[in-house]
Amino acid sequence: MKKFTIASILLVGLTAPAFAARPSTASQDARDVTPGFSFVAKDHWAVDDTVGNCAVIDAKPSPQDISGLKILGNKNGYSSLSATEKQISSDKSVCKGTVQRA
């Protein structure tokens, strides 16, 4: 009986905080969007691969010694696809060819 009492007390003690927490009345979508929040994603990078082909990618590449991709132009990325493509077209001396986006 003593084991049952100790187990019951532990069970209630460990689960009570979960029941005590008040669920939020706002949905997750409402909490994700804050009024006045503005985020400009820099999610395009101009890269040169080991063969000399240039491309636009949407994720920042690993360091050059790991991935073999050299970032061209802005090392922090570009906010628009057109700015990134303009960087590739201006680096003709580096780019032997270009890989087009699908």
C-alpha positions in Angstrom: 0.0 0.0 0.0 2.9 2.3 0.8 4.3 1.8 -2.8 0.9 2.6 -4.3 0.7 5.8 -2.3 4.2 7.0 -3.2 3.5 6.2 -6.9 0.2 8.1 -6.8 1.8 11.2 -5.2 4.6 11.2 -7.8 2.1 10.8 -10.6 0.0 13.7 -9.4 3.1 15.8 -8.6 4.6 15.4 -12.0 1.5 15.9 -14.0 -0.1 18.8 -12.1 2.0 21.5 -13.8 0.8 20.3 -17.2 -2.8 20.8 -16.1 -2.1 24.1 -14.4 -0.7 25.7 -17.5 -3.4 27.7 -19.3 -3.7 27.1 -23.0 -3.3 30.2 -25.1 -6.5 31.4 -26.7 -4.6 32.7 -29.8 -3.9 30.2 -32.6 -0.4 29.4 -33.6 -0.8 31.5 -36.8 -1.8 34.6 -34.8 1.2 34.2 -32.6 3.6 33.8 -35.6 2.6 37.1 -37.1 3.4 40.3 -35.2 2.0 43.6 -36.5 4.7 45.8 -37.9 7.1 42.9 -38.3 9.1 43.0 -41.6 11.6 40.4 -42.6 13.5 40.7 -45.9 15.0 37.3 -46.6 18.3 37.2 -48.3 17.9 33.8 -49.7 19.6 33.8 -53.1 23.3 33.2 -53.6 25.4 33.3 -56.8 27.9 30.5 -56.7 30.7 29.1 -58.8 31.3 25.4 -58.6 34.6 23.5 -59.0 34.2 23.1 -62.8 33.5 26.8 -63.4 29.8 26.7 -63.9 27.8 29.4 -62.1 24.3 29.1 -60.6 21.8 30.7 -58.3 20.9 28.7 -55.2 18.4 29.4 -52.5 20.3 28.1 -49.5 23.6 29.4 -48.2 26.3 26.9 -49.2 28.7 25.3 -46.8 32.2 26.7 -46.7 34.1 26.4 -50.0 36.6 23.7 -48.7 33.6 21.5 -47.9 31.1 22.1 -50.7 33.4 23.3 -53.5 31.1 26.3 -54.1 32.6 29.8 -54.2 30.1 32.6 -53.4 30.2 35.3 -55.9 29.4 38.9 -55.0 27.6 39.6 -51.8 28.7 36.9 -49.3 25.4 37.5 -47.3 23.2 36.7 -50.2 20.8 38.7 -52.3 17.2 39.5 -51.5 16.0 39.1 -55.1 16.5 36.6 -57.8 17.1 39.3 -60.5 19.9 40.8 -58.5 21.6 37.5 -58.1 21.2 36.7 -61.8 22.7 40.1 -62.6 25.7 39.2 -60.5 26.3 36.0 -62.5 26.0 37.8 -65.8 28.5 40.4 -64.7 31.1 37.7 -63.6 31.7 36.3 -67.1 35.4 36.0 -66.4 34.7 33.5 -63.6 31.7 31.7 -65.1 32.5 29.3 -67.9 28.9 28.4 -68.1 25.6 28.9 -66.2 23.2 26.3 -64.7 19.7 27.5 -65.2 17.0 27.2 -62.6 14.4 24.5 -63.1 
